[in-house]
Amino acid sequence: MKWFWCCFFTFWPILAVIVCLASPSLGWWFPGASASPLGERIDDLFYMILIISAITFIGTQAGLAYVLFRGAADTDKDPSHKAWFSHGSHELEVIWSVVPAFILLFIALYQMDVWAEYRVKDAFPQQKMRSVLERLGQERDEDSSLALAEVTARQFEWRIRYPGFDPETGDLLPLMPEPQATDLYAVNDLHLPSSSPVMINLKTMDVQHSFFLPELRIKQDAVPGLVIPIWLEANEQRTYQLLCAELCGWGHYKMKARFVAESEEDFLDYLHRLHEEQNYDRVENSEDVAAE
Amino acid sequence: MRTSFTVLLISLCVGCGEQPKFVHRAEFEDLAPYAQDYVNQVLQSHFGEPTDMVVWDRLPLKEHTATATVVIDNIPSDEKVKEEEEAAGTPRTSITGPVSVRQLELDLNSQNLDIGEGTELLWLDGPLEGFPSSWVTDWDAETQTVRLETPLHDLPFNGDQVVLGPGEVLVQGRLLYAEHCQHCHGVTGDGNGPTAPYLNPKPRDYRLGVFKFTTTKRENRAAREDLSKVIEDGVPGTYMPSFKLLTQEEMTSIVEYVLWLSMRGELEYQLISLISDEGYSVEAIRERVADGESYQSIRDEFIERVNDPDEFNYEVDTIVSRIANDWEASQSEDALIHPISPRVPYTPESIARGRELYLNESLKCAQCHGEAGYGNGSQIYAVAKMKNGDDYPVPGLHDDWGNLVKPRNLHNGTYRGGRRPIDLYSRIYAGIKGTPMPPFATLVRRSDPEDPSSPLTDEDIWDLVNYIYSIPLDGYLPGQDPGASAPESEGVAVHSFE
């Protein structure tokens, strides 16, 4: 019976390691390769922690297996053999407290700049954001918002507000905190320029939601009463998934949307299309009517 | 413990759903049992059940994957075949064994879904009519050629009509409806699914055939585009979310299925009203018996009327024709609202004119929406009457479904039926169907009131639209920046334009 237990406790960690190794090829891993530079760095952090955990896990499980088999073999030879009893060993306690503490401290320090860049507004690549907005021809001054869109979560969809165009000059206006007559609206369809950092403001109309772009490794809760800036940079011009990652009610699963990263020209075209659509009055030929 | 475990195990094996079934309206229960049987029989024979649908060709739906005409260049048409038959001295149908034709060129008359492997091909006429359907293995859209699984029994003629995927749109629509819509709108489309009790406003009950947010004229129903727009963009301010990620085909399927449910529900509604009015509700029968008739004679009379083709059958026919015609007419270009003049520019002058109209006594906007547009006009305290003449128990405005409705607070900037100028124009021009919001098509008048030959103008409606746009923006105009100075500017509102 003791050999059964030895094998039993050795089998599960081995199975865990095998499943873990096989999972990328089974599609149980990340939702595709990271599609943004920051996402790659987040992945690197993940892999670093995974490696540390893997070494610890395999080490401790190998130790456990060794102790089990060794003890079983020893009692086979001599049934009265007693195990070495380590409880209360001061030295060992110090070792296994200090080593993990150093590891945790290292992780805490090592991830800091990625976290700061991701979450702290002063560490955002603001210069690059500004230059995108300038390339889009936005009429900006010093105080203009860096955000290019406002995403408002609501049960159960994403409503998006973009700044519109100046009716006189036709240039893109900056995003204002309050709705404007020129603003453009869309739902469940976020378009932004790709290949450079852009910022959006996240809000919620009702309960807590979470803005989740799995391929870009972006996840941010939308909290009632707050306007939360998020920045993102999509490497490729394509369509990504946009999901809600916070169980927000019975229709949570309905909050599926798309995020389309496109070239700056295409983005402006998209805004122009929205403008057309939003000003549609179904009068095909106004001259004809006037002539009647 | 063991019992609950067994129950769990059984339910896991069996699954927890029975087949979805259509439910009847509440009024159905008021009918005499034999009248209920008749209503049931009509609905069953023309609509079936969700999992066993009957496609009724009287309904103006795009229910098939595609309809097509067979094109055969080298194969003889009717007359040629006759000539050949005469020449050969034997009728062509006596060719023994199946002809080995497995490829057909089709001229598509309409297509709603993709044709692909497993699509059924049903022969509507020609020599193959009545034969079992053929099954498609491959469709080449470029050459318009379909390849079939088995050879044809006989050669079709040029011009034979076929249906590809009969009823397939509704079948797909039902599955999508079950996935996305059913939990609120219900299996029957009665707006009473399992999640409906938690919602305010209530999900739409399709069975009146009325949809609120349309861009069609007052007398018309919703256009297909109106329905698909609501599905695509959702209804902000309600629980109806946007289903933007549906493909075009999925959208078509859902819209057709919703229309089908609506037509079924409306037929049921009208038929029940008719039978009740004719005196076959339990209550009416009781009165008639009190007046001296016997139960048996009323029942015999009913059955006689059911069997008489000029009685109830004729009425069902009339109701269906009316429903079908109404829906079909609503899909035409004429049904759409077309403003006469383009939108009036969004200027302070236009907004001020709009505000004046809004406060105009004869238009009565403020009676419901309130003078300041907060949706708090005096009508919300008035007692409204139900269809049967009784008072509603709660004061306030009610819609055709009997739900309490609030006049819109115009300060929210939430436009349930869409925020395009044409949407707001339609709300004012045609009103909101099924609600107390009336149509204001009368605002279209001669540009010169003195001269009856002067062109029509609808600039008043556009001024109102501009005023409504301006309310949530506190009267700011494009280019102005309320953001930074918002706190100080409180109270500046639209009055500043006067």
Contacts between the chains, C-beta under 8 A, distances in Angstrom:
chain1	res1	chain2	res2	distance
A	143	B	484	7.5
A	154	B	236	8.0
A	155	B	239	6.8
A	155	B	241	7.7
A	156	B	239	7.6
A	156	B	241	4.4
A	157	B	234	5.6
A	157	B	241	4.2
A	157	B	242	4.6
A	159	B	236	7.0
A	164	B	478	7.7
A	166	B	478	7.3
A	166	B	479	6.3
A	167	B	478	5.0
A	167	B	479	7.1
A	168	B	479	7.2
A	173	B	479	7.8
A	176	B	481	6.6
A	176	B	482	7.3
A	176	B	483	4.2
A	177	B	483	4.7
A	177	B	486	7.8
A	178	B	482	5.6
A	178	B	483	5.5
A	178	B	486	6.1
A	179	B	413	5.6
A	179	B	472	6.7
A	179	B	473	6.6
A	180	B	473	7.0
A	180	B	476	7.3
A	180	B	478	7.0
A	180	B	482	7.8
A	181	B	346	6.4
A	181	B	469	6.6
A	181	B	470	7.5
A	181	B	473	5.4
A	181	B	476	6.8
A	181	B	477	6.5
A	181	B	478	4.9
A	182	B	478	4.6
A	182	B	479	7.8
A	185	B	419	6.4
A	187	B	233	5.5
A	187	B	234	6.1
A	187	B	236	7.9
A	187	B	242	4.3
A	187	B	244	6.4
A	188	B	242	4.6
A	188	B	244	3.8
A	188	B	245	6.9
A	189	B	244	5.5
A	250	B	195	5.7
A	250	B	198	7.4
A	251	B	195	7.9
A	251	B	239	7.3
A	251	B	241	6.4
A	254	B	180	7.7
A	254	B	241	5.2
A	254	B	243	7.9
A	255	B	241	7.6
A	256	B	245	5.7
A	257	B	244	6.6
A	257	B	245	7.1
A	258	B	244	7.2
A	258	B	245	6.2
A	277	B	420	6.9
A	278	B	419	6.8
A	278	B	420	5.7
A	279	B	343	7.3
A	279	B	420	7.2
A	279	B	421	6.3
A	280	B	420	4.9
A	280	B	421	6.8
A	280	B	422	5.6
A	281	B	339	5.7
A	281	B	342	5.6
A	281	B	343	4.4
A	281	B	420	7.6
A	281	B	421	4.3
A	281	B	422	5.3
A	281	B	425	6.8
A	282	B	215	7.4
A	282	B	336	7.2
A	282	B	337	7.2
A	282	B	338	5.8
A	282	B	339	6.4
A	282	B	422	4.5
A	283	B	338	7.0
A	283	B	339	5.3
A	283	B	340	7.7
A	283	B	341	6.9
A	283	B	342	4.4
A	283	B	343	7.7
A	284	B	338	7.9
A	286	B	341	6.8
A	286	B	342	4.4
A	289	B	340	5.9
A	289	B	341	6.2
A	289	B	455	7.8
A	290	B	341	7.6
A	290	B	455	7.9
A	292	B	455	5.7
